């Protein structure tokens, strides 16, 4: 389970990896630099594919385009260039940006924003008709999301609270309720905070540790069953990919200061962890 570096763009905040099955490529972003990249494991080729306003997260639309969640609450459709603006801005988010997002089984998107000096972050839900509503009004640092295999629960990470929460999730309505702690990270040196996450085919949760230098696997009861070290302090987000979803791709951050953050800071890694993932759900916004 040793991480293998497959691309290094020295990202300040490498984030949000996502597998595109039709293209056979994994996409990821460098948030503050406003860059996006893609990697083709069949050829080993990787390249920058976007430079522009900051992108905090993205989903794969049902038609194969990407839905980008950006600074100031902007949401736009992209495929080698912008195609459509879904939300021009959210007035309450003009001093913020989106940070992590996930599509649900019905094509909605849960999308979190960063806190500002004046207020905490928020978690929104974007419905396929383009309507947007706040579903969690006060969040420390909105981060990784995922669903339980039975689609009755949704995981949601608040890095500042050092918690991965579990909500009851109603697939028919998109409503979430009954928040409880799934896992918490102790405030001890070297532990870091929970960041991006994904759920594998066995229903186990993989959570990246920002400033913890590792990726942690939790069983469905919230117990740690594996911990994989990385040559980077800021491990930011995992996703499964490849033709059979047997490859785990992981982003890291801190590439502007590798001397302190580690030689793998700001890179994209691939691992064989002996378990498969499942395809991420696709957004159907505006379709």
N, C-alpha and C positions, 0 to 999 in steps of 0.2 A: 504493500500500500504506500510505497514511496512516491511523493509528488514528482512529476516530470514536467519541467518547464517547456512549453511549446511556443510561446511568444512573449517577448519582453519589450514593451513600449514605455517602461519606466513611468507608469501611470501614477499620478498624484492620488487619485481615488479610482482605481479599477473596480468596476462594479457590474452587477446585473447580467451575468452571462445567461444566454438563452439559445437553445438548439433550434435551428430551422430545418425541419426534416426534408422539405422539398429541395432545398439548396444543399443539404448535407454540410452545413456550416454552423459554427457557433459564433454569435455576436456578443460583444461586450462594450462597455463605455469607460471613458475617463471623465468623471463628472465635471470637475472644475475647469478642465481644458476644453470642454465641448467637443470631444472626439469620440468616434465610435469605430470599432474594428471588427473584422471577421476572420475566421480561421477555418480552413478546409483540411480536415485530417486525412482525407484520401490522397492529397497531394503534398501536404505540409505547408502549403502557401497561406500566408496571412497578410493582411493589408489594412490600412486605414480606409474607411469608406464614408466617413462623415466628418465635417468640421463646421461648427456653428454654435448656436446658443446651447447652453448646458442642458444635458439630458440626464435626469435622475433615475429613470427606469423605463422599460418598454415591454409591450406584449406583442405576441404574434397574432395578427388578425386572421379571420377565417379564410380570407382570400390570399394570404401569404405576405401581405404588406406588414410593416411594423407600425405600431401605435406608440409614438414617443410622448413621454410625460416630462415636461421641461420646467424651466424657471418661470416664476410669476404665474404658475397655474396653467400655462399653455399646454395644449394637447393637440398633436398633429399626426397625420398619417404620412409615412415615409416609405419609399422604395427606390433607392438610388436617386433621391430627390423628393421634395415635398409634394404631396398630392392633394391634401385637404386639411383644413383647420377645423377641429371639432370644438375646441374651447380656445378663444383668443387669449383670455386671461381670467384669473379669479381675483377680483379686487383685494380680497383679504390676504392674498398670497403674493402681492407685488414685491414684498421684501423676503420672500422665501422661494422654495423650489420643491418639486417632487423628489422623493428619495428611493422608494421601493414600491413595486406594484405587482399585482397578480390578477390574471383573468380567472373567473369562476366557470363552472360547467355550463352556465347559460349565456356566457359571453359578456357578462358584466366585468368591471375591473375595480378592485379595491386598490386605492392609491393613496399613499401617505405623503405628508409634507413635513418639512423641517421646522423646528421652532424658530422664532425670532426673539429679539430682546424684549418685546412687549408681551408675547404670549407663547404657550406651548405649541407643538405641532398638532396635526389633525390627521385622521383617516377619513377619506372620502370613498363613496361608491359611485362610479360612473356607469350608468345604465346604457343598454344598446341604443336607446333613443337620444342619447347625448345629454340627458339630465344628470345633474351632479348633486349629491347630498352628503352632509357630514354624518358619519356613523359613529366615530369616536372623537369627541371634541377636544380632549386634552391628552397629549402624548409627549413624552420626553424627547425621544428621537425615534421616529417611525421607521421600522425596518422590516426584516424578512417575514413573509407570509407563506402559508401552505394549507392544504386540506387533508383531513383524515381519509383513509381509503373508503369508508362508508359514506363520505360526503355529508356527514352530519356535524362535523366539527371544523373550525378554521383556526389555525395557529396564527399568532400575531406577535411580533417581537418589538419590545420597547427597550432600546439599548441603554438609555439613561436609567431606567428602572431595573436594569439587569435581569429582565424577565422575558420568557417566552410564555405568552398567555394562550389559553384555549377557550374559544367561544363556541356555543351552540350555533350552528349555521343552518338556515332554512333555504334549501335550493330553490324552492318555488318562488320565494319572495326576495331572496337576497339578504334577509334580516339576520343580524347576529345578536346574541344575548348570552347572559349567564357567564360572564368572564371569570375565569379562575386561573391560577398559576399552574402551568404545565412543568416548567423548569426555571430555576433561578440560578444565577451565577454569583458565587460568593465574592464579596469586595475584598479580594486578597491580591497581593502583588503577583503579576504574571498571569492572572486568570483572564484579564481583558473583559470585554462585554459582548453579549450576543449580537450578531449582525445578520447578514442574509442567511436564508435557509432553504432547504428543499426536503421533500418526503420521498422515500424510496418505495419500491414495489412491495416491500414487507411491512410498510406502515411505520418505519423508523424515521426519525427526524435527524437531518444533518444540519448542524448550525456552525457557521463561521464565527471565530472569535477575534474581534477587533482588539488589537493590543495584547492578544493572548497567544498569537503565533501558532494556532492550531485549528483543526476542524474536529468537531465533536459529534458523535452519533448517539442519539438517545433512543431507548426503546419506547413503545407506546405508553408506558407508565411514567416516563420522564427520568429514567435512570440512565446514566452514562455507561455505554457498553464499548466504546472505542474512542480513542483520541489520536489524531494524526498530526504530527508536527510538520511545520512548513519553515522554509528559510526566509521568513518574513514575519514581522510582528503583527501587521495589520492584515489579517485574513478576512475577506469581505463577503464573499458570496459563492455558493456552490450551485451547480445544476447538472442534471444527467443529460447525456447526448450520445450520438453515434447511432448507427442503423438499428441496433437492438437496445439502446439506452443503457449500455454496459459501461460507458465511460463517464467518469465524474470530472467535470471541469470546474475549476475554482479560480477566482480572481483575488488579487492582493493589492494593497495600496502602499503609499509611502515611497514611490519610486524616485521622487526628487531628492531623497536623502537615504540612499542605500547604505551608507556607512553606519547609520544608526538603526535603520529599519530592517536591514538584512539584504543579502544579495538577491533574493527573490522578490523584493518589494516592487510592486507595480507590474507584475507579470501575470500571465495566464498559465495555469497548470492543468495537467490531466492525470487522473489516477484510475487504477483498476482496484476497486474495493470489494470485488467478489459478490456484488449484488447489483441488480438492475434498478433503474428508475422507471418512471412512467412519463408519457408525454405531458407537457404542460397544457392546460386548457387554453383555448383561443378566444380572444376578444371578438365581439361582433358589433362593435360600435359603429353606427352609421351604415350597417350592411342590411 
